[in-house]
């Protein structure tokens, strides 16, 4: 894997269209993220943020276009992208412990019939410690609070030792400790030169804590530094009627509650 | 003591005991995935769908188990095929295939002279009619399934718990799911001898559901489930001997009683201490 880090390392999304059944959710998206950058993915409910992430890990087929990681097509390296799903997507009643879940992050580093070895356990242990849940290692995941559950998945993603880290709404509905741990993790990942893409509804956070913002609503509206992206024109384009324009030029966005996007995705099962 | 040993003087009883314990354990282990992945309906359907294979084997004077295996594998793979890409929902695909296969099976069996007796053996099992070759076949298939489950523990765990991670790790999800269906099919086939078509689903689901209430990791769940499966089979068969009732029913009823006791009294997720 070392040679990969030396090659022009980045994420290249080249004109992709992603669809569930016939309806395209994302149309003709093109952008490039340099290695180690921190990107906030922002857009209204149903904008296709989760869809973008799922396409990036190869969960959804591309209708057209290509995705390159380190100049190689998606799927070339196994353990390069870690995806942290929204909490609602996980079966928390499944009989696994915290340590079991984190060790799953190591499966990409093991051969098919190989059992987790010492290195795997050490990496898993370190990830648990970093997320402050080492003492919960033997607890069942169903016994944890929402924030703790999220940290379990962050620890697992960390154990994957990825080059690209995708987090779907990690700041929605979690406690302060988990938010703090997530933000601390972001700083750690920057040191490790890991690329991070996070979808969020918190525009202030996006503006203050990220190198760039990707504004999305079914298509790419703007991508660049927060200052250049968060213009009234762009926000109007992205959020439309959810915006309230005040006379002094202030813009308010009323946008929370993620389920809308999920319903679109579940639509494919009907 | 004499009550336990006395039935063992009959060779058919010994074979029956061996068969039912093996089946009980095997079903219980595969059953953990059935319970966790919500495949109970599939397991039940598969048991019924095997009927035409058994009937054809019977008509051709072949080995019933071999006929069942062939039918089961065909059904398992066609369910995968029909529901692929979401054209037809999986449970709809199962419903169609299951009813069609059951009808075909009953139609074939109804052409046999001794219709009623044979049908009841197939529907409810005939553990005391297990031959030595059946026993070997059961042991062989059981070993095959258990070894596969052990070797692919990691993969099956990931595709069951987190299909998204499985996809990011580029696990061949479809292949693994089909393999799991085939293993389930083999398990169901083996279970036909002891509990029959009608009750195979119960042997898959009941011990595993009980174990789910008692454990919080997958492999202990499998071990506990297997123990409950074996124990129910053993006790059920003795009950069937002494009370002169159908063995399959006795086995399933014992498993159900264990489930009910655990459901009411277990400390973690039990009914009487339900949190939510």
Contacts between the chains, C-beta under 8 A, distances in Angstrom:
chain1	res1	chain2	res2	distance
A	21	B	86	7.8
A	54	B	164	7.7
A	57	B	164	7.5
A	57	B	167	6.7
A	57	B	168	4.4
A	58	B	167	6.3
A	58	B	168	6.9
A	58	B	170	7.2
A	59	B	164	6.2
A	59	B	167	4.7
A	59	B	168	7.2
A	75	B	170	6.2
A	78	B	169	6.0
A	78	B	170	5.4
A	79	B	169	7.2
A	81	B	168	6.1
A	82	B	168	7.3
A	83	B	164	6.4
A	83	B	165	7.7
A	83	B	168	5.5
A	85	B	162	8.0
A	85	B	164	5.4
A	89	B	164	6.9
A	90	B	162	6.8
A	91	B	161	6.7
A	94	B	36	6.3
A	94	B	160	7.4
A	94	B	161	4.9
A	95	B	36	7.4
A	95	B	212	6.5
A	95	B	215	5.9
A	95	B	216	5.3
A	95	B	217	5.6
A	95	B	218	5.5
A	95	B	221	5.2
A	96	B	157	7.6
A	96	B	161	6.1
A	96	B	216	7.9
A	96	B	217	6.3
A	96	B	218	6.5
A	97	B	216	6.5
A	97	B	217	5.8
A	100	B	157	7.9
A	100	B	217	6.4
A	100	B	218	7.7
A	101	B	161	7.9
A	104	B	157	7.4
A	104	B	158	5.9
A	104	B	161	7.6
A	104	B	162	7.0
A	104	B	165	6.2
A	107	B	154	6.0
A	107	B	158	6.3
A	107	B	169	5.8
A	108	B	168	8.0
A	108	B	169	4.8
A	110	B	154	7.7
A	112	B	155	7.5
A	113	B	151	5.8
A	115	B	154	7.8
A	140	B	216	3.8
A	140	B	217	7.9
A	142	B	216	7.7
A	156	B	165	8.0
A	268	B	86	6.6
A	269	B	86	6.7
A	269	B	89	7.6
